[in-house]
Amino acid sequence: MPEIPFDAFGLPEAPLLSLDLDDLDQTVRLGRALAEVFGEGVFIGLLGNLGAGKTTLVQAMVAQLSPGFEARSPTYTLLNHYETQPPMVHIDLYRLESYDDLESIGYWDYVEEPSAISCVEWLDRIPNAWPGEGILIELTRTDEARRARLWASERYRAMLAEDVAARLGMGAG
C-alpha cells in the first residue's frame, strides 16, 4: 500500500474513524451509511489495493441512493455518472498518471459539480486530484479481515464522527 500523502491532502495522519469490517456485508453497510449522511457536493476519495473493496463501497452507496440500480466499476471507462438522487460521479484514477490526464477527462467539471456526490478511486495516484475538502477512506484487506480508516476535512468531521458511526453501530477505534 503506498504511503498516503497527508501533506497534499491537508489532513492529519491520525484517522477520525477506524473500523474493522469483518465481512463484505460490513463494507456494504459502510457505503450505505455514507450515502445516508453525505449528500450533494461531497467528495469521497478512496484508497486501497486491488480487491480492497473500493468499488463495492461505491456500489453500496449507489444502491442506497437508488434501490435496484447497479453501479459498475469505471476501471476501463475511467468515469461513470449515475442518475441517482443526488447524482453520483464515480471516477477511477488507476490508469491516469498526471494532472493533464485529469484535465483530458474533464475531471474538475465533474468533481466540482455542486449537486453531485463524487467518489474517486486511487486518489493517491494523483494527489493533486484532491479538491481541498471532503472525505478520505483507506480500505485494506488481509486474509482475515478488512479495515477502513476514514479522514474528513473540517466541514465533514462531525457528520463522519457522529452520524456515520451511529448508523453503523460499529466500534470505532
N, C-alpha and C positions, 0 to 999 in steps of 0.2 A: 504494500500500500504506500503510495507516495506521501511525502510529508505535506500536511495542509499548510498553505501559505497564509497563516493568520494575519501577517502584516498587510498583505494585499487585500484581505477581506475586512480589515479593521475590527476584528473580533478577538475576544480574549481566548487564550489557549484552553481554559477550562470550559467544558460544555455546560450549558444551562440544564440539560437533562441527559441522563444516560439510562437507557432501557435495555433490559435483557429480553430478547424476543425468542421465546422457547420454541416456536414453530412458525411456519409460514402464515398461519392464521393471525398471529400477533403482528406481523408486518402489515397485513391487510387491515387490522384494527387501527394501527397507527395511521395508515393512509386515510382511512375513513374519518378518524378524529381530526386530522389536519384539514380535510375538506369541510368538516362541520365548523371549524373555528375560523379558518382564514378564508377571506373572500377576495373580491376584486382588488387588483393591483399588487398582490403579494408575489414575491419572487422566492422560489424554493430551489436552492442549489443542492444537487445530490452528488455525493462522493462514494466510492466503493469499488472494489474489484469486480470483475465479471462474475455474475451469479450471486451477488450480494443481496439483491432484492430491490434495486432502484426502480426498474420498470414495474415490478409488482406493486410497489408503493404508489406509483402514479396511476396504475390501473385501478387500484382500490379507491383513489381519490376521484377518478372519473366515474366509477360505478356509484359512488356516494352522491355525486352531483347529478347524475343522470342514470338511474337504475336501468339495467338492461343494455346500456351502451358499453361496448367493448373497446378499450384503448389498445393500440398496438405499439410495439417498440419502434422508435424513429431511427434505429441504427443505420438503415440504408437510405431512408428518406430525409434524414437529418432533422426534420421538423414535422410535427403533426399538430393540427389545430382541431380542437374538439368543440362542437357547438353545445356545450353544457351550460348550466346556469350557475355561476357566471362562466363565460367561455374559458377554456384552458388551452395553453400552448405547451407542448412537450418537445423539448429540443435535446438532441444528443450531440455532444461536442467530441466524441471519441475520435472521429475521423478528421476533425479540423485541427489546424496547427497554429493559427495566428489570428491576430485582431483583424487582418484583412479578410480572412476566411469568414469571420463573423459578419463583416460588412457585406460580403458577397451573398449571404443568405438573408439579408435584411434583419439580422438578429435584434438590433436595438429597436426597430419598429415593433417587433413582437413583444419583447420583454418590458418595454416602456408603455405598452397599451394599458391605460388605467382601468379598463373594465375586465381585464383577463387575469387569470392566475397563470404564472409562468413557472414551469418545472424544467430545470436544466440538469441533465445528467453529465457527469465527467467535468464538472466545473473546474476541478484542479488542473485540467489540461491547458486551460487558457484563463488564468486567474483574473485578468482584467475584463473578463466577461461578467464579473460580479458588479451589479449596478449600484452598490453602496449601501443598500439596506435589504433586509429580507431574512429568510431562514436558511440555515446551512445544516444539512443532515449527512452524516457519515454512517454508512451501513457496512458492517463487517460480518464475515461468516467464517466459522470454523466447522469442523466435523460435528461438534457437539451443539453449537448454538449460534445465534445471530445476535448482534448488538447494534443499537442505534445510539449515536451521540448527536445531540442537537444543540445548535447555537442560534441566537437571534440578535438582530440589531435592536437598538433601544426601542424603536417603535413597536416591536412584536414580542418583547421579552415577557411581559405579564401574561399575554394570551398564551404563549407557549408554556410557561412555567405553571400556570394555574389552570387554564381551560383545557388544554390538550391533556395534561397529566390527569385531571379529574375525569375526563371522558374515558381514558384508558383504564383507570383503576389499577394501573401497574405501579410497582415500586420504582421510584426514581432514585438514582444514587450513583 
